[in-house]
């Protein structure tokens, strides 16, 4: 009883300090600012200071006066970005939307592997539950592809992913272009493989990595004449006309011929000399001009390749290559003589 009466003045003094925000005496003590955070508006029980600090990185709320931690594992109010690869798509949940999937990847699907593997049994699913979920999965897949246009879009996107051989960013653009054509009814009555092949050719040419029509036709198993007609039609519709330059083919031809990297420098030097003379090379087949420059550069650098090897890679005939070789040699000889004069 006596002890309680002795402690009573100390307790009242402590409450008064807390109420008036008076810091306890001690080394380096000073009157703090009144700082409050969510859920903490009263003074600290240890030092009586109303000066709270919230550390979002550590998830803690502590007192600035004595360092007492009064809350741990607090919720981070900042954005929780889940798409770390694509900085332009700042979505909070799930993978980013993509045109390479018919539903843009926004629909939920039941994976067959989750129901057919042993993991379902280990996680407690009975055989009857797995049968029921397989039936639900079948119904779900049928409901998504009931429309013929949606089914065709699924097939087209799969064809682009399997046969285009282009980076994912270009596959996105190809699928977007195909979807626009499908919505406008362009695909109706036409071959899905032919339209996807034409979109692949146009997007590759637009991104300065052109593919030859015979190569695209072989990859998508379509007729070259039909593919050329489809390319012209889509290019007129979307104004995607572009003249390919011989420089667009240098890298791929040099790689296919297995020439050393320094050959690229020699080819670029020859092209810098020839490029200003537009009246000479424009109107010629760009693959043939590229093949002629590579043939000359390889011969000068000591890594000679036969005309037959270069023709196979460039997709031109030996007669065409010989004619372009004579033209290129004549141009450089005339430029050399004019430089001497």
Residue frames as qw, qx, qy, qz and C-alpha x, y, z in Angstrom:
[[0.000, 0.887, 0.463, 0.000, 0.00, 0.00, 0.00],
 [0.306, -0.806, 0.115, 0.494, 2.82, 2.35, 0.91],
 [0.440, -0.144, 0.597, 0.655, 4.68, 1.44, -2.33],
 [0.258, 0.630, 0.645, 0.346, 1.60, 2.29, -4.42],
 [0.104, -0.953, -0.227, 0.174, 1.37, 5.71, -2.78],
 [0.401, -0.613, 0.349, 0.585, 5.06, 6.35, -3.54],
 [0.395, 0.089, 0.696, 0.593, 4.72, 5.33, -7.23],
 [0.239, 0.780, 0.577, -0.051, 1.61, 7.41, -7.81],
 [0.004, 0.885, -0.069, -0.461, 3.41, 10.82, -8.18],
 [0.290, -0.367, 0.688, 0.555, 5.90, 9.28, -10.64],
 [0.331, 0.394, 0.817, 0.260, 3.08, 7.90, -12.77],
 [0.156, 0.889, 0.377, -0.208, 1.25, 11.23, -12.75],
 [0.149, -0.756, 0.327, 0.547, 4.46, 13.04, -13.71],
 [0.341, -0.085, 0.799, 0.488, 5.04, 10.62, -16.60],
 [0.289, 0.648, 0.697, 0.106, 1.50, 11.14, -17.93],
 [0.023, 0.915, 0.103, -0.389, 1.99, 14.91, -17.70],
 [0.243, -0.523, 0.569, 0.586, 5.21, 14.64, -19.74],
 [0.323, 0.227, 0.838, 0.377, 3.41, 12.55, -22.35],
 [0.187, 0.808, 0.548, -0.110, 0.46, 14.92, -22.48],
 [0.015, 0.942, -0.062, -0.330, 2.66, 18.00, -22.89],
 [0.827, 0.504, -0.046, 0.244, 5.21, 16.21, -25.13],
 [0.202, -0.880, 0.418, -0.094, 8.15, 16.92, -22.77],
 [0.777, 0.332, -0.516, 0.143, 11.28, 14.88, -23.42],
 [0.814, -0.549, -0.095, 0.164, 13.00, 13.18, -20.49],
 [0.091, -0.914, 0.392, 0.057, 16.26, 14.66, -19.29],
 [0.901, -0.112, 0.334, 0.255, 19.46, 13.01, -20.40],
 [0.380, -0.405, 0.468, 0.688, 22.50, 13.22, -22.66],
 [0.064, -0.010, 0.633, 0.772, 21.67, 14.96, -25.94],
 [0.115, 0.598, 0.784, -0.120, 18.01, 15.35, -25.10],
 [0.041, 0.094, -0.162, -0.981, 16.06, 18.04, -26.95],
 [0.515, 0.394, 0.458, -0.608, 12.44, 18.92, -27.50],
 [0.306, 0.074, 0.813, 0.489, 11.38, 16.91, -30.59],
 [0.367, 0.039, -0.310, -0.876, 8.84, 17.72, -33.25],
 [0.624, 0.127, 0.602, -0.482, 5.36, 16.26, -32.97],
 [0.360, 0.288, -0.717, -0.523, 5.28, 13.55, -35.62],
 [0.686, 0.054, 0.600, -0.408, 2.49, 11.03, -35.91],
 [0.182, 0.175, -0.833, -0.491, 1.90, 8.15, -38.30],
 [0.694, -0.169, -0.383, -0.586, -1.15, 6.06, -39.08],
 [0.828, -0.292, -0.477, -0.026, -2.18, 4.17, -35.96],
 [0.636, -0.259, -0.349, 0.638, 0.31, 5.95, -33.68],
 [0.009, 0.772, 0.163, 0.614, -0.88, 9.34, -32.38],
 [0.621, -0.780, -0.031, -0.068, 0.04, 9.07, -28.69],
 [0.006, 0.820, -0.562, 0.110, 3.48, 9.63, -27.13],
 [0.632, 0.258, -0.722, 0.110, 6.00, 6.83, -26.68],
 [0.792, -0.559, -0.204, -0.136, 5.54, 4.75, -23.51],
 [0.820, -0.104, -0.195, 0.528, 9.30, 4.61, -22.91],
 [0.416, -0.016, -0.069, 0.907, 10.44, 8.21, -23.37],
 [0.065, 0.718, 0.501, -0.480, 7.16, 10.14, -23.61],
 [0.027, -0.415, 0.352, 0.839, 8.07, 11.74, -26.97],
 [0.644, 0.571, 0.444, -0.248, 5.54, 12.12, -29.76],
 [0.195, 0.726, -0.504, -0.427, 7.96, 11.62, -32.66],
 [0.833, 0.080, 0.546, -0.032, 7.21, 8.52, -34.75],
 [0.141, 0.588, -0.609, -0.514, 9.13, 7.40, -37.79],
 [0.882, 0.254, 0.333, -0.215, 7.85, 4.99, -40.47],
 [0.121, -0.515, 0.740, 0.415, 10.46, 3.00, -42.41],
 [0.818, 0.339, -0.004, -0.465, 8.72, 1.57, -45.49],
 [0.537, 0.505, -0.672, -0.067, 11.75, -0.42, -46.65],
 [0.114, 0.202, -0.901, 0.367, 11.97, -2.30, -43.32],
 [0.514, -0.438, -0.622, -0.396, 8.24, -2.29, -42.60],
 [0.484, -0.347, -0.596, 0.538, 8.75, -0.81, -39.12],
 [0.157, -0.852, -0.126, -0.483, 7.41, 2.08, -37.05],
 [0.668, -0.183, -0.418, 0.587, 9.86, 3.33, -34.41],
 [0.255, -0.936, -0.188, 0.155, 10.32, 6.22, -32.02],
 [0.509, 0.695, -0.162, 0.482, 12.86, 8.87, -32.99],
 [0.333, -0.820, 0.288, -0.365, 13.51, 9.66, -29.34],
 [0.576, -0.499, 0.633, -0.135, 14.57, 6.29, -27.97],
 [0.261, 0.374, -0.817, -0.352, 14.45, 3.97, -31.01],
 [0.476, 0.069, 0.801, -0.355, 11.67, 1.75, -29.65],
 [0.235, 0.010, -0.754, -0.613, 10.12, -0.34, -32.43],
 [0.460, 0.122, 0.549, -0.688, 6.36, -0.48, -31.88],
 [0.804, 0.415, 0.226, -0.361, 5.25, -2.08, -35.16],
 [0.267, -0.374, 0.786, 0.413, 6.79, -4.64, -37.50],
 [0.245, 0.208, 0.877, 0.356, 5.86, -6.09, -40.89],
 [0.304, 0.599, 0.293, -0.681, 3.72, -3.10, -41.81],
 [0.640, 0.546, 0.520, 0.146, 2.07, -2.98, -45.23],
 [0.319, -0.193, 0.322, 0.870, 3.94, -1.15, -47.98],
 [0.379, 0.689, 0.390, -0.479, 1.57, 1.48, -49.42],
 [0.085, 0.556, -0.508, -0.653, 3.57, 1.76, -52.66],
 [0.798, 0.367, -0.188, -0.439, 2.75, 0.12, -55.96],
 [0.649, -0.279, 0.704, 0.072, 3.58, -3.56, -56.26],
 [0.564, 0.573, -0.390, -0.449, 4.63, -3.91, -59.89],
 [0.843, -0.113, 0.525, -0.013, 4.73, -7.51, -61.03],
 [0.783, 0.571, 0.148, 0.195, 5.81, -6.97, -64.64],
 [0.466, -0.720, 0.249, 0.449, 9.52, -6.32, -64.14],
 [0.605, 0.061, 0.546, 0.577, 10.59, -7.10, -67.73],
 [0.218, 0.602, 0.464, 0.612, 8.41, -4.58, -69.56],
 [0.221, -0.265, -0.344, 0.873, 8.82, -1.08, -68.13],
 [0.212, -0.113, -0.298, -0.924, 6.06, 0.36, -70.32],
 [0.622, -0.386, -0.547, -0.407, 3.37, -1.95, -68.98],
 [0.005, -0.307, 0.648, -0.697, 3.05, -1.10, -65.27],
 [0.710, -0.339, -0.429, -0.445, 0.37, -3.63, -64.41],
 [0.399, -0.551, 0.543, -0.492, -0.04, -4.67, -60.80],
 [0.740, -0.106, 0.626, -0.221, -1.10, -8.27, -61.30],
 [0.850, 0.341, 0.403, 0.006, -0.41, -11.06, -63.76],
 [0.554, -0.046, 0.468, 0.687, 1.61, -11.13, -66.95],
 [0.162, 0.450, -0.119, -0.870, 1.35, -8.28, -69.49],
 [0.728, 0.508, 0.351, -0.298, -1.22, -8.54, -72.27],
 [0.261, -0.362, 0.700, 0.557, 0.13, -9.86, -75.55],
 [0.632, 0.442, -0.148, -0.619, -1.21, -9.99, -79.10],
 [0.258, 0.332, -0.888, -0.187, 0.41, -13.40, -79.62],
 [0.084, 0.232, 0.936, -0.250, -2.53, -14.94, -77.74],
 [0.078, -0.498, -0.652, -0.566, -6.08, -14.71, -79.06],
 [0.398, -0.803, -0.440, -0.056, -7.44, -13.43, -75.72],
 [0.149, 0.810, -0.288, 0.488, -4.32, -11.27, -75.12],
 [0.486, 0.104, -0.733, 0.465, -3.53, -13.58, -72.19],
 [0.279, -0.314, 0.287, -0.861, -6.27, -12.03, -70.05],
 [0.831, -0.215, -0.219, -0.463, -8.50, -15.11, -69.70],
 [0.445, -0.462, 0.727, -0.244, -7.98, -17.76, -67.05],
 [0.773, 0.232, -0.511, -0.294, -7.38, -21.26, -68.38],
 [0.820, -0.400, 0.375, -0.164, -7.17, -24.61, -66.60],
 [0.207, 0.609, -0.745, -0.177, -3.92, -26.35, -67.46],
 [0.918, 0.017, -0.314, -0.240, -4.22, -30.02, -68.35],
 [0.532, 0.323, -0.668, 0.409, -0.92, -30.76, -66.62],
 [0.254, -0.345, 0.518, -0.740, -2.44, -29.72, -63.28],
 [0.807, -0.060, 0.190, -0.555, -5.08, -32.44, -63.62],
 [0.919, 0.263, -0.281, -0.090, -3.14, -35.25, -65.28],
 [0.380, 0.513, -0.657, 0.402, 0.06, -35.22, -63.24],
 [0.617, -0.284, -0.690, 0.250, 0.68, -36.87, -59.92],
 [0.113, 0.143, -0.343, 0.921, 0.74, -33.48, -58.21],
 [0.527, -0.336, -0.204, -0.753, -3.07, -33.38, -58.12],
 [0.814, -0.293, -0.499, -0.059, -3.18, -36.61, -56.16],
 [0.550, -0.015, -0.486, 0.679, -0.41, -35.53, -53.82],
 [0.058, -0.185, 0.173, -0.966, -2.26, -32.30, -53.06],
 [0.268, 0.172, 0.748, -0.583, -5.38, -34.18, -52.04],
 [0.572, 0.260, -0.193, -0.754, -7.57, -34.21, -55.18],
 [0.666, 0.039, 0.728, -0.155, -9.55, -37.38, -55.54],
 [0.272, 0.063, 0.789, 0.547, -10.04, -39.21, -58.83],
 [0.150, 0.723, 0.673, 0.047, -13.65, -38.02, -59.02],
 [0.075, -0.870, -0.079, 0.482, -12.61, -34.39, -58.47],
 [0.247, -0.399, 0.575, 0.671, -10.01, -34.65, -61.26],
 [0.240, 0.368, 0.816, 0.375, -12.65, -36.08, -63.64],
 [0.055, 0.855, 0.482, -0.185, -15.01, -33.24, -62.80],
 [0.140, -0.789, 0.169, 0.573, -12.33, -30.63, -63.38],
 [0.303, -0.099, 0.726, 0.610, -11.33, -32.23, -66.70],
 [0.190, 0.631, 0.726, 0.198, -14.95, -31.93, -67.82],
 [0.058, -0.909, -0.216, 0.350, -15.04, -28.28, -66.71],
 [0.286, -0.524, 0.444, 0.667, -11.80, -27.63, -68.59],
 [0.292, 0.227, 0.781, 0.503, -13.26, -29.08, -71.80],
 [0.082, 0.819, 0.567, 0.007, -16.40, -26.97, -71.47],
 [0.201, -0.833, 0.023, 0.515, -14.29, -23.87, -70.79],
 [0.312, -0.290, 0.596, 0.681, -12.10, -24.41, -73.86],
 [0.230, 0.460, 0.770, 0.378, -15.13, -24.98, -76.09],
 [0.012, -0.883, -0.426, 0.197, -16.83, -21.84, -74.85],
 [0.243, -0.702, 0.211, 0.635, -13.79, -19.72, -75.68],
 [0.104, -0.273, 0.691, 0.661, -13.47, -20.93, -79.28],
 [0.472, 0.500, 0.695, -0.209, -17.11, -21.11, -80.29],
 [0.404, 0.843, 0.010, -0.355, -16.78, -18.31, -82.87],
 [0.875, 0.336, 0.150, 0.315, -14.93, -19.23, -86.05],
 [0.278, 0.864, -0.184, 0.377, -13.02, -15.94, -86.06],
 [0.495, -0.734, 0.424, -0.194, -11.66, -16.65, -82.56],
 [0.924, -0.078, 0.350, 0.131, -10.61, -20.17, -83.60],
 [0.699, 0.615, 0.045, 0.363, -8.83, -18.80, -86.68],
 [0.032, -0.903, 0.289, -0.316, -7.06, -16.19, -84.55],
 [0.745, -0.515, 0.422, -0.029, -5.75, -18.90, -82.22],
 [0.893, 0.206, 0.294, 0.271, -4.42, -20.87, -85.19],
 [0.450, 0.816, -0.045, 0.360, -2.85, -17.79, -86.81],
 [0.291, -0.858, 0.364, -0.214, -1.05, -16.75, -83.62],
 [0.846, -0.296, 0.434, 0.088, 0.29, -20.27, -83.17],
 [0.793, 0.491, 0.183, 0.310, 1.53, -20.25, -86.78],
 [0.178, 0.908, -0.200, 0.322, 3.36, -16.96, -86.23],
 [0.541, -0.707, 0.440, -0.121, 5.05, -18.21, -83.06],
 [0.881, -0.097, 0.445, 0.129, 6.12, -21.49, -84.69],
 [0.747, 0.391, 0.374, 0.386, 7.19, -20.41, -88.19],
 [0.190, 0.979, 0.014, 0.073, 8.12, -16.72, -88.27],
 [0.811, 0.013, -0.123, 0.572, 11.55, -17.11, -86.67],
 [0.137, 0.679, -0.045, 0.720, 11.45, -13.46, -85.56],
 [0.158, 0.074, -0.638, 0.750, 11.93, -11.92, -82.09],
 [0.062, -0.530, -0.803, 0.267, 8.96, -11.70, -79.74],
 [0.067, 0.551, 0.151, -0.818, 8.52, -7.96, -80.25],
 [0.231, 0.231, -0.574, -0.751, 8.08, -8.48, -84.00],
 [0.149, -0.271, -0.944, -0.113, 5.72, -11.41, -83.38],
 [0.039, 0.552, 0.556, -0.620, 3.57, -9.01, -81.35],
 [0.211, 0.481, -0.180, -0.832, 3.38, -6.61, -84.30],
 [0.193, 0.046, -0.848, -0.491, 2.59, -9.45, -86.74],
 [0.097, -0.418, -0.891, 0.146, -0.26, -10.72, -84.57],
 [0.095, 0.570, 0.320, -0.751, -1.58, -7.18, -84.11],
 [0.228, 0.344, -0.467, -0.782, -1.59, -6.64, -87.89],
 [0.191, -0.133, -0.933, -0.274, -3.32, -9.98, -88.48],
 [0.006, -0.498, -0.750, 0.436, -5.99, -9.13, -85.87],
 [0.196, 0.511, 0.008, -0.837, -6.73, -5.82, -87.63],
 [0.272, 0.179, -0.715, -0.619, -7.12, -7.67, -90.94],
 [0.137, -0.263, -0.954, 0.036, -9.37, -10.25, -89.28],
 [0.086, 0.529, 0.541, -0.648, -11.62, -7.60, -87.75],
 [0.290, 0.501, -0.194, -0.792, -12.02, -5.92, -91.15],
 [0.841, 0.311, 0.354, -0.265, -12.96, -9.24, -92.79],
 [0.328, 0.715, -0.547, -0.288, -9.84, -9.43, -94.96],
 [0.199, -0.331, 0.922, -0.016, -9.01, -12.98, -93.87],
 [0.697, 0.271, 0.530, -0.398, -12.42, -14.37, -94.80],
 [0.816, 0.557, 0.098, -0.118, -12.06, -16.61, -97.85],
 [0.404, 0.753, -0.502, 0.134, -8.28, -16.45, -97.76],
 [0.831, -0.010, -0.491, 0.262, -5.62, -18.82, -96.45],
 [0.550, -0.835, 0.009, 0.032, -4.64, -18.21, -92.82],
 [0.776, -0.250, 0.232, 0.531, -1.07, -19.31, -93.58],
 [0.477, 0.513, 0.293, 0.650, -0.91, -16.95, -96.57],
 [0.151, -0.910, -0.126, -0.364, -2.09, -13.90, -94.60],
 [0.677, -0.703, 0.118, 0.182, 0.25, -14.63, -91.67],
 [0.750, 0.025, 0.264, 0.605, 3.15, -15.11, -94.10],
 [0.277, 0.711, 0.227, 0.606, 2.40, -11.76, -95.77],
 [0.395, -0.901, -0.028, -0.176, 2.19, -10.01, -92.38],
 [0.800, -0.431, 0.172, 0.380, 5.51, -11.60, -91.38],
 [0.625, 0.316, 0.258, 0.666, 7.20, -10.38, -94.57],
 [0.056, 0.831, 0.184, 0.522, 5.86, -6.82, -94.20],
 [0.555, -0.831, 0.032, -0.029, 6.73, -6.45, -90.51],
 [0.807, -0.241, 0.206, 0.498, 10.25, -7.85, -91.07],
 [0.478, 0.492, 0.245, 0.685, 10.80, -5.40, -93.93],
 [0.183, -0.901, -0.143, -0.367, 9.47, -2.52, -91.85],
 [0.652, -0.739, 0.148, 0.083, 11.88, -3.34, -88.99],
 [0.253, 0.816, -0.513, -0.082, 14.88, -3.46, -91.38],
 [0.387, -0.316, 0.866, 0.027, 15.38, -7.24, -91.13],
 [0.695, 0.334, -0.183, -0.610, 13.81, -8.23, -94.47],
 [0.606, -0.075, 0.792, 0.030, 13.14, -11.80, -95.45],
 [0.153, 0.217, -0.679, -0.684, 13.04, -13.07, -99.02],
 [0.729, 0.070, -0.013, -0.681, 9.70, -14.14, -100.40],
 [0.740, 0.161, -0.639, -0.136, 10.87, -17.69, -101.30],
 [0.249, 0.152, -0.801, 0.523, 12.15, -18.22, -97.74],
 [0.402, -0.001, 0.426, -0.811, 8.90, -16.98, -96.17],
 [0.765, 0.143, -0.277, -0.564, 6.82, -19.04, -98.59],
 [0.615, 0.170, -0.765, 0.081, 8.80, -22.17, -97.74],
 [0.038, 0.114, -0.734, 0.669, 8.54, -21.58, -93.99],
 [0.487, 0.149, 0.394, -0.765, 4.76, -21.07, -94.09],
 [0.323, 0.138, 0.913, 0.207, 4.20, -23.63, -96.88],
 [0.421, 0.730, 0.342, -0.415, 2.35, -21.27, -99.22],
 [0.672, 0.497, 0.358, 0.415, 2.64, -20.50, -102.92],
 [0.398, -0.248, 0.048, 0.882, 5.07, -17.71, -103.84],
 [0.003, 0.356, 0.471, 0.807, 2.69, -16.15, -106.35],
 [0.416, -0.709, -0.538, -0.187, -0.14, -16.13, -103.82],
 [0.553, -0.546, -0.256, 0.575, 2.18, -14.67, -101.17],
 [0.295, -0.005, 0.201, 0.934, 3.37, -11.87, -103.48],
 [0.177, -0.534, -0.516, -0.646, -0.20, -10.95, -104.33],
 [0.531, -0.698, -0.473, 0.086, -1.16, -10.91, -100.63],
 [0.511, -0.342, -0.112, 0.781, 1.85, -8.72, -99.75],
 [0.115, 0.218, 0.316, 0.916, 0.90, -6.14, -102.40],
 [0.347, -0.630, -0.554, -0.418, -2.73, -6.10, -101.26],
 [0.576, -0.663, -0.375, 0.298, -1.92, -5.62, -97.54],
 [0.459, -0.173, 0.023, 0.871, 0.82, -3.07, -98.28],
 [0.028, -0.399, -0.379, -0.835, -1.67, -0.95, -100.27],
 [0.469, -0.669, -0.538, -0.206, -4.30, -1.29, -97.56],
 [0.594, -0.725, -0.183, 0.297, -2.04, -0.16, -94.69],
 [0.283, 0.927, -0.189, 0.156, 0.42, 1.96, -96.73],
 [0.738, -0.546, 0.356, 0.175, 3.36, -0.22, -95.77],
 [0.771, 0.592, -0.033, 0.231, 5.31, 0.29, -98.99],
 [0.394, -0.816, 0.368, 0.209, 9.06, 0.41, -98.45],
 [0.713, 0.608, -0.347, 0.044, 12.03, 0.00, -100.78],
 [0.877, -0.413, 0.103, 0.223, 14.58, -2.44, -99.39],
 [0.135, 0.887, -0.439, -0.052, 18.21, -1.41, -99.41],
 [0.787, 0.297, -0.522, 0.141, 21.13, -3.76, -100.13],
 [0.051, 0.478, -0.637, 0.603, 22.49, -2.83, -96.69],
 [0.738, -0.278, 0.227, -0.571, 19.54, -4.64, -95.09],
 [0.982, 0.096, -0.120, -0.106, 20.94, -7.97, -96.30],
 [0.338, 0.676, -0.601, 0.260, 24.63, -7.60, -95.49],
 [0.379, -0.473, 0.669, -0.430, 24.52, -9.04, -91.97],
 [0.875, 0.031, 0.372, -0.308, 22.45, -12.12, -92.81],
 [0.824, 0.529, -0.203, -0.002, 24.37, -12.99, -95.97],
 [0.201, 0.670, -0.643, 0.312, 27.76, -12.64, -94.24],
 [0.560, -0.336, 0.634, -0.415, 26.55, -14.84, -91.39],
 [0.923, 0.215, 0.217, -0.233, 25.17, -17.51, -93.76],
 [0.712, 0.612, -0.320, 0.131, 28.43, -17.53, -95.74],
 [0.834, -0.477, -0.048, 0.272, 30.41, -17.88, -92.47],
 [0.490, 0.627, -0.128, 0.591, 32.68, -14.99, -93.33],
 [0.482, -0.215, -0.461, 0.714, 34.78, -13.34, -90.58],
 [0.079, -0.831, -0.449, 0.318, 33.31, -10.27, -88.85],
 [0.221, -0.554, 0.199, 0.777, 35.84, -7.88, -90.40],
 [0.244, 0.280, 0.719, 0.587, 34.23, -8.57, -93.79],
 [0.009, -0.826, -0.558, 0.079, 31.33, -6.42, -92.64],
 [0.222, -0.754, 0.054, 0.616, 33.66, -3.42, -92.40],
 [0.259, -0.167, 0.632, 0.711, 34.92, -3.97, -95.94],
 [0.118, 0.540, 0.771, 0.316, 31.37, -4.33, -97.29],
 [0.100, -0.865, -0.378, 0.313, 30.26, -1.16, -95.48],
 [0.252, -0.560, 0.288, 0.735, 33.19, 0.74, -96.99],
 [0.180, 0.114, 0.742, 0.635, 32.24, -0.37, -100.51],
 [0.002, 0.701, 0.707, 0.089, 28.59, 0.47, -99.87],
 [0.171, -0.782, -0.168, 0.575, 29.48, 3.98, -98.64],
 [0.168, -0.330, 0.495, 0.786, 31.19, 4.60, -101.97],
 [0.034, 0.248, 0.825, 0.507, 28.35, 3.14, -104.04],
 [0.002, -0.614, -0.723, 0.317, 25.34, 4.46, -102.10],
 [0.073, 0.599, 0.060, -0.795, 25.44, 8.10, -103.32],
 [0.165, 0.218, -0.654, -0.706, 25.15, 6.90, -106.96],
 [0.559, 0.225, 0.613, -0.511, 21.44, 6.09, -106.71],
 [0.646, 0.534, -0.177, -0.515, 20.96, 6.08, -110.47],
 [0.317, 0.447, -0.827, -0.123, 23.31, 3.10, -110.74],
 [0.069, 0.039, -0.971, 0.226, 22.09, 0.63, -108.09],
 [0.446, 0.258, 0.510, -0.689, 18.45, 1.65, -107.58],
 [0.730, 0.382, -0.180, -0.537, 16.11, -0.42, -109.70],
 [0.479, 0.320, -0.817, 0.001, 18.39, -3.44, -109.39],
 [0.805, -0.387, -0.434, -0.116, 17.54, -6.38, -107.18],
 [0.282, -0.829, 0.366, -0.315, 18.80, -5.39, -103.66],
 [0.888, -0.313, 0.335, 0.030, 19.79, -8.97, -102.83],
 [0.831, 0.421, 0.094, 0.352, 21.87, -9.10, -106.03],
 [0.187, 0.848, -0.233, 0.437, 23.63, -5.81, -105.29],
 [0.598, -0.671, 0.383, -0.212, 24.37, -7.01, -101.73],
 [0.953, -0.026, 0.261, 0.152, 25.71, -10.31, -103.12],
 [0.649, 0.642, -0.050, 0.406, 27.98, -8.49, -105.61],
 [0.090, -0.848, 0.337, -0.399, 29.44, -6.25, -102.88],
 [0.780, -0.477, 0.388, -0.114, 30.00, -9.21, -100.56],
 [0.926, 0.260, 0.132, 0.239, 31.69, -11.17, -103.40],
 [0.423, 0.758, -0.190, 0.459, 34.05, -8.26, -104.06],
 [0.358, -0.772, 0.376, -0.367, 34.77, -7.68, -100.35],
 [0.917, -0.267, 0.297, -0.019, 35.42, -11.38, -99.70],
 [0.835, 0.428, 0.009, 0.345, 37.83, -11.57, -102.65],
 [0.213, 0.803, -0.261, 0.492, 39.75, -8.49, -101.51],
 [0.506, -0.676, 0.396, -0.359, 40.00, -9.67, -97.88],
 [0.173, 0.423, -0.889, 0.017, 41.33, -13.12, -98.80],
 [0.408, 0.091, 0.827, -0.376, 38.20, -15.06, -97.78],
 [0.344, 0.189, -0.519, -0.759, 36.93, -15.74, -101.26],
 [0.572, 0.223, 0.717, -0.332, 33.61, -17.52, -101.78],
 [0.221, 0.133, 0.775, 0.577, 32.47, -18.97, -105.10],
 [0.328, -0.029, -0.208, -0.921, 29.68, -17.33, -107.06],
 [0.551, -0.247, -0.735, -0.307, 27.58, -20.47, -106.65],
 [0.390, -0.314, -0.700, 0.509, 27.80, -20.31, -102.85],
 [0.030, 0.202, 0.197, -0.959, 26.84, -16.64, -102.76],
 [0.400, -0.086, -0.488, -0.770, 23.95, -17.20, -105.21],
 [0.482, -0.323, -0.814, -0.013, 22.48, -19.93, -103.00],
 [0.263, -0.382, -0.549, 0.696, 22.51, -17.63, -99.97],
 [0.093, 0.265, -0.009, -0.960, 21.27, -14.52, -101.80],
 [0.498, 0.483, 0.682, -0.232, 18.64, -16.31, -103.85],
 [0.401, 0.761, -0.173, -0.478, 19.78, -14.92, -107.21],
 [0.930, 0.326, 0.118, 0.117, 21.03, -16.63, -110.34],
 [0.664, -0.317, 0.261, 0.624, 24.68, -16.77, -111.32],
 [0.387, 0.527, 0.402, 0.641, 23.91, -14.83, -114.52],
 [0.192, -0.928, -0.218, -0.234, 22.45, -11.99, -112.43],
 [0.634, -0.698, 0.092, 0.321, 25.42, -12.02, -110.06],
 [0.652, 0.015, 0.335, 0.680, 27.97, -11.94, -112.91],
 [0.209, 0.718, 0.350, 0.564, 26.19, -9.00, -114.54],
 [0.370, -0.918, -0.098, -0.102, 26.08, -7.06, -111.27],
 [0.741, -0.428, 0.168, 0.489, 29.74, -7.92, -110.61],
 [0.518, 0.322, 0.324, 0.723, 30.74, -6.38, -113.95],
 [0.057, -0.856, -0.275, -0.434, 28.62, -3.32, -113.17],
 [0.581, -0.804, -0.016, 0.124, 30.12, -2.89, -109.68],
 [0.725, -0.202, 0.237, 0.614, 33.68, -3.39, -110.92],
 [0.376, 0.543, 0.330, 0.674, 33.13, -0.85, -113.69],
 [0.247, -0.917, -0.197, -0.244, 31.76, 1.70, -111.24],
 [0.654, -0.690, 0.102, 0.292, 34.69, 1.38, -108.83],
 [0.671, 0.063, 0.304, 0.673, 37.23, 1.52, -111.69],
 [0.197, 0.721, 0.295, 0.595, 35.65, 4.69, -113.05],
 [0.425, -0.896, -0.090, -0.089, 35.54, 6.21, -109.58],
 [0.754, -0.430, 0.165, 0.469, 39.19, 5.29, -109.04],
 [0.544, 0.308, 0.315, 0.715, 40.31, 6.81, -112.37],
 [0.033, -0.852, -0.245, -0.462, 38.32, 9.99, -111.73],
 [0.597, -0.790, -0.017, 0.136, 39.93, 10.22, -108.30],
 [0.721, -0.170, 0.228, 0.632, 43.41, 9.92, -109.81],
 [0.336, 0.559, 0.326, 0.684, 42.62, 12.54, -112.42]]
